[in-house]
């Protein structure tokens, strides 16, 4: 773990080098993902099943690859009542938050007499990748599938690596409106969603986080299908003054560090003694966490404490453009209102980022790796399309037609010009 101080003469250079560090990008991932995509495109379900045997060591058939409705019901029923209640609570809040994002159709007639407007329609089919392996992620199901259902997507196809499907994941899928679940993972699952494979029909868009191979597959498939984003390792910036409890701030930093050894946690504070207290609290808590090994690697290799006047924190946050930022200060809005680049902002000492991960209602699928400079988090808009509407009558066309012909001729497109001019002759 490193310390940076804005008062140091070399801060600008050191800070830039820190921002430019690459995290979590294994070599040769893209080529390996490409090989899988090509095989699934050529051989369909046969290739999907072959890769599942090879990578997941699970022998499936076309008939056992789908999770049956009976399995979903039985698995969801095994979910602990306390967890089922939390899933329902979170789903309702996510549904309400994203329902408020619904845009309105528009239609009007302008001063030229042209009718203009737009209308919104939902995608027909969406694929959702839900990671498996070391942990169960019911929150990933809710955050990706509930907005799709709110948008009106007809078919929500979920894929997740084979093995025992956790009851919480199945309960979340049931609550979120998932229409089908397939027990496949990795680049082969993404390929199956994009191209179709046996009983798996192709989708229009693929969303959801995955490992480096899943991300590489999504990148290669953009254009064949839509994608939400290219997810990188998780990250958090916590801006905190000395009036915070160091244990609270340490827990917030570790809440992202525990995701992955490539995750990143950064503390910005103006008090050196407080920074030392947080560092000590982090070290104590690492020994208490079952995820301590990953969290320790993340904190050691990618974490940082930046000593700076708090008034300078918005500029530092904008330079980092983090996935999450907490402002744990007496007047958080005064600082947060000056931030332009962040996936999600959490205001005040009682708003840890973990609230946003689960039950606040806002989406936890957020831009990483400084993509908050140009990208937003997942929303209802990811599952909607806007279509333009234009209608002219003879009078309004008489105004627009000559200008259309003039511009088409200037661009050397005679058929465009003719399609306007031929009507003007009438």
LUMFIDO-675897 format. One record per residue (C-alpha): residue number from 1; residue in one letter; x, y, z. Coordinates in Angstrom, 2 decimals, padded with zeros to 5 digits. Example, Ala and Ser with C-alpha at 12.3 -4.5 7.8 and 13.67 -1.06 7.14 Angstrom:
2
  pos  code        x        y        z
    1     A   012.30  -004.50   007.80
    2     S   013.67  -001.06   007.14
This chain:
426
  pos  code        x        y        z
    1     X   000.00   000.00   000.00
    2     X   001.32   003.42  -000.92
    3     X   000.93   006.95   000.39
    4     X   000.75   010.02  -001.81
    5     X   000.83   013.60  -000.62
    6     X  -000.34   016.50  -002.77
    7     X   002.28   018.72  -001.13
    8     X   005.13   016.57  -002.41
    9     X   007.06   018.10  -005.35
   10     X   006.67   014.92  -007.41
   11     X   002.97   014.35  -006.63
   12     X   001.67   015.09  -010.13
   13     X   004.10   012.65  -011.73
   14     X   003.56   009.94  -009.10
   15     X  -000.21   010.34  -009.21
   16     X  -000.27   010.05  -013.01
   17     X   001.83   006.87  -012.87
   18     X  -000.57   005.49  -010.27
   19     X  -003.58   006.20  -012.50
   20     X  -001.89   004.58  -015.50
   21     X  -001.24   001.25  -013.78
   22     X  -003.01  -001.70  -015.41
   23     X  -005.01  -004.07  -013.21
   24     X  -006.37  -007.56  -013.82
   25     X  -005.55  -008.09  -017.49
   26     X  -003.99  -011.54  -018.06
   27     X  -002.05  -012.09  -021.26
   28     X  -003.46  -013.95  -024.24
   29     X  -007.05  -013.75  -022.97
   30     X  -008.37  -012.15  -026.15
   31     X  -006.99  -014.83  -028.45
   32     X  -008.33  -017.64  -026.25
   33     X  -011.77  -016.04  -026.12
   34     X  -011.72  -015.62  -029.90
   35     X  -011.00  -019.31  -030.36
   36     X  -014.03  -020.21  -028.24
   37     X  -016.29  -017.80  -030.13
   38     X  -015.23  -019.18  -033.50
   39     X  -015.86  -022.75  -032.37
   40     X  -019.34  -022.00  -031.01
   41     X  -020.26  -020.07  -034.14
   42     X  -019.16  -023.01  -036.30
   43     X  -020.31  -025.98  -034.19
   44     X  -023.04  -024.54  -031.99
   45     X  -024.20  -026.51  -028.97
   46     X  -021.63  -029.25  -029.57
   47     X  -018.81  -026.74  -028.95
   48     X  -020.60  -025.28  -025.91
   49     X  -020.88  -028.72  -024.32
   50     X  -017.27  -029.59  -025.21
   51     X  -015.92  -026.44  -023.55
   52     X  -018.13  -027.03  -020.51
   53     X  -016.60  -030.49  -020.10
   54     X  -013.10  -029.10  -020.64
   55     X  -013.21  -025.99  -018.46
   56     X  -015.90  -026.75  -015.88
   57     X  -015.51  -030.54  -015.76
   58     X  -019.27  -030.98  -016.02
   59     X  -020.88  -033.32  -018.55
   60     X  -024.12  -031.79  -019.87
   61     X  -026.42  -032.56  -022.78
   62     X  -028.88  -030.48  -024.76
   63     X  -031.57  -031.77  -022.41
   64     X  -029.79  -031.07  -019.10
   65     X  -028.22  -027.72  -019.94
   66     X  -031.39  -025.80  -019.06
   67     X  -032.46  -025.30  -015.45
   68     X  -036.05  -026.53  -015.31
   69     X  -038.92  -024.55  -013.74
   70     X  -039.17  -027.29  -011.11
   71     X  -035.48  -026.87  -010.21
   72     X  -035.94  -023.11  -009.92
   73     X  -038.96  -023.50  -007.62
   74     X  -037.29  -026.13  -005.46
   75     X  -034.02  -024.22  -005.23
   76     X  -035.69  -020.91  -004.41
   77     X  -037.69  -022.63  -001.67
   78     X  -034.41  -023.70  -000.01
   79     X  -033.35  -020.07   000.36
   80     X  -033.30  -018.93   003.99
   81     X  -036.36  -016.81   004.92
   82     X  -034.16  -013.91   006.01
   83     X  -032.40  -013.90   002.63
   84     X  -035.68  -014.27   000.70
   85     X  -037.04  -011.26   002.57
   86     X  -033.92  -009.24   001.71
   87     X  -034.19  -010.25  -001.96
   88     X  -037.83  -009.13  -002.11
   89     X  -036.97  -005.88  -000.33
   90     X  -034.10  -005.15  -002.72
   91     X  -036.09  -006.13  -005.83
   92     X  -038.90  -003.74  -004.92
   93     X  -036.50  -000.85  -004.36
   94     X  -034.61  -001.55  -007.61
   95     X  -037.92  -001.81  -009.47
   96     X  -039.10   001.54  -008.11
   97     X  -035.81   003.34  -008.78
   98     X  -035.58   002.15  -012.38
   99     X  -039.28   002.67  -013.03
  100     X  -038.73   006.37  -012.40
  101     X  -036.19   006.43  -015.24
  102     X  -038.80   005.57  -017.88
  103     X  -038.61   008.20  -020.66
  104     X  -041.65   009.61  -022.40
  105     X  -042.52   009.38  -026.09
  106     X  -042.73   012.76  -027.83
  107     X  -044.70   014.03  -030.85
  108     X  -045.11   017.64  -032.03
  109     X  -045.58   019.76  -035.15
  110     X  -042.93   022.42  -035.73
  111     X  -043.28   025.86  -037.36
  112     X  -042.68   024.34  -040.82
  113     X  -045.64   022.00  -040.36
  114     X  -043.44   018.89  -040.04
  115     X  -044.55   016.31  -037.51
  116     X  -041.56   015.09  -035.47
  117     X  -041.01   012.91  -032.48
  118     X  -039.63   009.74  -031.08
  119     X  -040.87   006.64  -029.35
  120     X  -039.22   004.14  -027.04
  121     X  -039.47   000.36  -027.38
  122     X  -037.95  -002.41  -025.32
  123     X  -035.45  -004.94  -026.62
  124     X  -036.99  -008.33  -027.40
  125     X  -034.36  -010.60  -025.84
  126     X  -031.52  -009.98  -023.38
  127     X  -028.87  -012.35  -022.06
  128     X  -027.60  -011.88  -018.51
  129     X  -024.28  -013.33  -017.37
  130     X  -024.18  -014.13  -013.65
  131     X  -020.77  -015.19  -012.29
  132     X  -020.48  -018.39  -010.26
  133     X  -017.58  -020.22  -008.75
  134     X  -016.42  -019.02  -005.36
  135     X  -019.56  -017.11  -004.40
  136     X  -023.27  -016.69  -005.11
  137     X  -024.37  -013.36  -006.53
  138     X  -028.12  -012.82  -006.14
  139     X  -027.49  -009.07  -006.26
  140     X  -026.06  -009.41  -009.79
  141     X  -029.26  -011.14  -010.87
  142     X  -031.41  -008.37  -009.40
  143     X  -029.34  -005.46  -010.72
  144     X  -029.27  -006.77  -014.29
  145     X  -032.65  -008.45  -014.63
  146     X  -035.04  -006.16  -012.74
  147     X  -034.28  -003.12  -014.98
  148     X  -034.72  -005.32  -018.06
  149     X  -038.11  -006.48  -016.78
  150     X  -039.10  -002.88  -015.91
  151     X  -038.17  -001.83  -019.46
  152     X  -040.50  -004.49  -020.86
  153     X  -037.98  -006.97  -022.30
  154     X  -039.92  -010.07  -023.41
  155     X  -037.20  -012.67  -022.86
  156     X  -034.51  -012.56  -020.16
  157     X  -032.09  -015.46  -020.57
  158     X  -029.66  -015.98  -017.70
  159     X  -026.43  -017.98  -017.95
  160     X  -024.30  -019.00  -015.00
  161     X  -021.46  -021.53  -014.63
  162     X  -022.56  -025.12  -013.94
  163     X  -022.54  -026.72  -010.54
  164     X  -024.94  -026.39  -007.65
  165     X  -027.06  -023.32  -008.22
  166     X  -027.27  -021.42  -004.97
  167     X  -030.81  -021.05  -003.57
  168     X  -030.32  -017.28  -003.22
  169     X  -029.49  -016.97  -006.94
  170     X  -032.58  -018.94  -007.92
  171     X  -034.76  -016.93  -005.55
  172     X  -033.40  -013.71  -007.05
  173     X  -034.01  -014.98  -010.60
  174     X  -037.60  -015.77  -009.71
  175     X  -038.11  -012.34  -008.11
  176     X  -036.46  -010.51  -011.02
  177     X  -038.56  -011.96  -013.85
  178     X  -035.94  -014.21  -015.48
  179     X  -037.61  -016.34  -018.16
  180     X  -034.91  -019.00  -018.64
  181     X  -031.68  -020.15  -016.98
  182     X  -028.84  -022.05  -018.66
  183     X  -026.05  -023.75  -016.68
  184     X  -023.10  -022.62  -018.77
  185     X  -020.39  -020.06  -018.14
  186     X  -017.28  -018.51  -019.64
  187     X  -016.76  -017.26  -023.18
  188     X  -018.77  -020.22  -024.50
  189     X  -021.88  -018.97  -022.66
  190     X  -021.49  -015.50  -024.14
  191     X  -021.05  -017.03  -027.60
  192     X  -024.16  -019.17  -027.18
  193     X  -026.21  -016.10  -026.27
  194     X  -024.87  -014.14  -029.24
  195     X  -025.03  -016.78  -031.98
  196     X  -027.55  -019.22  -030.60
  197     X  -026.62  -022.81  -029.82
  198     X  -029.02  -025.75  -029.92
  199     X  -031.90  -024.98  -027.57
  200     X  -030.45  -021.55  -026.70
  201     X  -031.90  -018.91  -028.99
  202     X  -029.79  -015.81  -029.74
  203     X  -030.40  -012.56  -027.87
  204     X  -030.15  -008.91  -028.87
  205     X  -027.93  -007.72  -026.01
  206     X  -025.70  -009.26  -023.34
  207     X  -025.21  -007.68  -019.92
  208     X  -023.62  -008.74  -016.67
  209     X  -020.08  -009.00  -015.29
  210     X  -017.69  -011.89  -015.72
  211     X  -014.02  -012.81  -015.67
  212     X  -011.43  -011.61  -018.19
  213     X  -012.51  -014.23  -020.76
  214     X  -016.16  -013.19  -020.52
  215     X  -015.17  -009.54  -020.91
  216     X  -012.96  -010.33  -023.92
  217     X  -015.78  -012.32  -025.52
  218     X  -018.23  -009.45  -025.04
  219     X  -015.75  -007.02  -026.58
  220     X  -015.33  -009.22  -029.66
  221     X  -019.08  -009.73  -030.04
  222     X  -020.06  -006.09  -029.95
  223     X  -021.90  -005.49  -033.21
  224     X  -023.21  -009.05  -033.36
  225     X  -025.09  -008.14  -030.18
  226     X  -025.20  -005.10  -027.96
  227     X  -023.28  -005.15  -024.69
  228     X  -023.59  -003.12  -021.51
  229     X  -019.94  -002.37  -020.73
  230     X  -016.52  -003.97  -020.39
  231     X  -016.26  -004.58  -016.67
  232     X  -012.90  -004.30  -014.96
  233     X  -011.84  -004.84  -011.34
  234     X  -013.95  -003.06  -008.73
  235     X  -012.80   000.22  -007.18
  236     X  -013.71   002.71  -004.47
  237     X  -012.52   006.12  -003.32
  238     X  -013.41   007.21   000.21
  239     X  -013.08   010.90   001.05
  240     X  -013.07   011.18   004.85
  241     X  -012.27   013.74   007.51
  242     X  -010.82   012.97   010.94
  243     X  -014.24   012.93   012.61
  244     X  -014.98   009.46   011.18
  245     X  -014.53   006.18   013.01
  246     X  -011.38   004.63   011.47
  247     X  -012.97   001.16   011.71
  248     X  -015.93   002.28   009.59
  249     X  -013.70   003.69   006.87
  250     X  -011.44   000.62   006.94
  251     X  -014.50  -001.60   006.43
  252     X  -015.62   000.52   003.47
  253     X  -012.20   000.25   001.83
  254     X  -012.14  -003.51   002.35
  255     X  -015.65  -003.89   000.95
  256     X  -014.15  -003.44  -002.51
  257     X  -010.71  -004.93  -001.86
  258     X  -012.30  -008.28  -000.99
  259     X  -013.82  -008.63  -004.46
  260     X  -010.58  -009.44  -006.22
  261     X  -006.80  -009.07  -005.82
  262     X  -006.99  -006.59  -008.71
  263     X  -009.62  -004.39  -007.02
  264     X  -008.62  -000.93  -005.82
  265     X  -009.40   001.03  -002.65
  266     X  -008.24   004.62  -002.15
  267     X  -008.56   006.86   000.89
  268     X  -008.38   010.65   000.52
  269     X  -008.05   012.51   003.80
  270     X  -006.52   015.71   005.13
  271     X  -005.37   014.26   008.45
  272     X  -002.21   012.19   008.69
  273     X  -003.03   010.74   012.12
  274     X  -006.45   009.65   010.88
  275     X  -004.85   008.05   007.80
  276     X  -002.54   006.04   010.06
  277     X  -005.50   004.96   012.21
  278     X  -007.39   003.74   009.13
  279     X  -004.34   001.85   007.87
  280     X  -004.02   000.14   011.26
  281     X  -007.72  -000.73   011.25
  282     X  -007.40  -002.25   007.78
  283     X  -004.55  -004.48   008.94
  284     X  -006.56  -005.65   011.96
  285     X  -009.66  -006.44   009.93
  286     X  -007.78  -008.31   007.21
  287     X  -007.15  -011.09   009.71
  288     X  -010.85  -011.30   010.55
  289     X  -012.18  -011.69   007.01
  290     X  -012.69  -014.98   005.19
  291     X  -011.81  -012.96   002.07
  292     X  -008.72  -011.54   003.75
  293     X  -006.19  -013.06   001.36
  294     X  -007.68  -011.39  -001.72
  295     X  -008.34  -008.16   000.17
  296     X  -004.76  -008.03   001.44
  297     X  -003.35  -008.48  -002.07
  298     X  -005.64  -005.73  -003.40
  299     X  -004.73  -003.31  -000.60
  300     X  -001.03  -004.06  -000.88
  301     X  -000.73  -003.91  -004.67
  302     X  -003.34  -001.36  -005.69
  303     X  -004.49   000.53  -002.61
  304     X  -003.45   004.07  -001.72
  305     X  -003.84   006.79   000.86
  306     X  -003.77   010.32  -000.54
  307     X  -003.13   013.17   001.89
  308     X  -004.75   016.32   000.55
  309     X  -006.90   019.24   001.67
  310     X  -010.49   018.05   001.35
  311     X  -011.30   021.02  -000.86
  312     X  -009.02   019.42  -003.47
  313     X  -010.74   016.03  -003.29
  314     X  -013.28   016.66  -006.11
  315     X  -010.45   017.30  -008.58
  316     X  -008.65   014.16  -007.43
  317     X  -011.85   012.11  -007.71
  318     X  -012.43   013.40  -011.24
  319     X  -008.91   012.38  -012.22
  320     X  -009.46   008.87  -010.80
  321     X  -013.02   008.64  -012.24
  322     X  -013.86   005.80  -009.84
  323     X  -016.64   003.27  -009.93
  324     X  -017.73   004.33  -006.41
  325     X  -016.90   007.35  -004.27
  326     X  -017.98   008.01  -000.69
  327     X  -017.94   011.47   000.86
  328     X  -017.79   010.83   004.60
  329     X  -017.72   014.43   005.73
  330     X  -019.96   016.84   007.64
  331     X  -021.22   018.50   004.43
  332     X  -020.80   015.87   001.69
  333     X  -022.91   017.65  -000.94
  334     X  -020.57   020.65  -000.98
  335     X  -017.79   018.40  -002.27
  336     X  -019.85   015.89  -004.27
  337     X  -021.59   018.62  -006.28
  338     X  -018.20   019.48  -007.78
  339     X  -017.55   015.92  -009.03
  340     X  -018.15   015.19  -012.70
  341     X  -016.65   011.69  -013.13
  342     X  -017.91   008.90  -010.85
  343     X  -020.09   005.85  -011.36
  344     X  -021.99   006.36  -008.10
  345     X  -021.69   008.86  -005.25
  346     X  -022.51   008.00  -001.63
  347     X  -023.17   010.92   000.69
  348     X  -022.53   011.02   004.42
  349     X  -021.13   008.83   007.16
  350     X  -024.15   006.50   007.18
  351     X  -024.13   005.72   003.45
  352     X  -021.52   003.03   002.84
  353     X  -021.09   001.81  -000.71
  354     X  -022.40  -001.62   000.34
  355     X  -025.89  -000.08   000.61
  356     X  -025.69   000.67  -003.12
  357     X  -024.51  -002.85  -003.88
  358     X  -027.69  -004.33  -002.49
  359     X  -030.74  -002.39  -001.37
  360     X  -030.54   001.35  -002.07
  361     X  -032.32   000.79  -005.39
  362     X  -029.69   002.40  -007.61
  363     X  -027.77   000.07  -009.89
  364     X  -024.47  -001.47  -008.85
  365     X  -023.37  -002.27  -012.43
  366     X  -021.09   000.74  -012.85
  367     X  -018.21   001.90  -015.08
  368     X  -014.74   000.82  -013.94
  369     X  -011.16   001.52  -015.02
  370     X  -011.82   005.28  -015.36
  371     X  -014.72   004.68  -017.78
  372     X  -016.88   006.97  -015.62
  373     X  -015.36   009.78  -017.70
  374     X  -017.64   008.78  -020.58
  375     X  -020.07   006.12  -019.39
  376     X  -022.98   005.69  -016.99
  377     X  -024.03   002.74  -014.89
  378     X  -026.61   000.20  -016.03
  379     X  -030.14   001.60  -016.24
  380     X  -033.47   001.11  -017.93
  381     X  -032.00   002.90  -020.97
  382     X  -029.76  -000.12  -021.62
  383     X  -032.88  -002.12  -022.45
  384     X  -034.73   000.48  -024.53
  385     X  -034.31   001.82  -028.07
  386     X  -035.40   005.24  -029.32
  387     X  -036.90   005.45  -032.81
  388     X  -037.27   008.79  -034.61
  389     X  -040.58   009.73  -036.24
  390     X  -040.94   012.21  -039.14
  391     X  -044.06   013.14  -041.15
  392     X  -044.36   015.80  -043.89
  393     X  -047.39   016.91  -045.85
  394     X  -047.15   018.61  -049.24
  395     X  -046.78   022.08  -047.75
  396     X  -044.06   021.22  -045.22
  397     X  -042.20   019.12  -047.81
  398     X  -042.24   022.16  -050.08
  399     X  -040.16   023.97  -047.45
  400     X  -037.75   021.13  -046.67
  401     X  -037.37   019.61  -050.14
  402     X  -035.21   022.29  -051.83
  403     X  -032.71   022.31  -048.96
  404     X  -032.60   018.51  -049.03
  405     X  -031.81   018.52  -052.74
  406     X  -029.15   021.21  -052.34
  407     X  -027.30   019.32  -049.61
  408     X  -027.55   016.00  -051.47
  409     X  -026.08   017.56  -054.62
  410     X  -023.27   019.10  -052.56
  411     X  -022.42   015.64  -051.23
  412     X  -022.46   014.06  -054.70
  413     X  -025.48   011.87  -054.05
  414     X  -027.77   012.37  -057.06
  415     X  -030.37   009.77  -056.09
  416     X  -030.85   011.50  -052.75
  417     X  -031.33   014.79  -054.57
  418     X  -033.71   013.17  -057.05
  419     X  -035.92   011.70  -054.30
  420     X  -036.57   015.27  -053.16
  421     X  -036.62   017.00  -056.54
  422     X  -039.03   014.51  -058.10
  423     X  -041.61   015.40  -055.48
  424     X  -041.01   019.13  -055.87
  425     X  -041.90   018.82  -059.57
  426     X  -045.38   017.80  -058.50
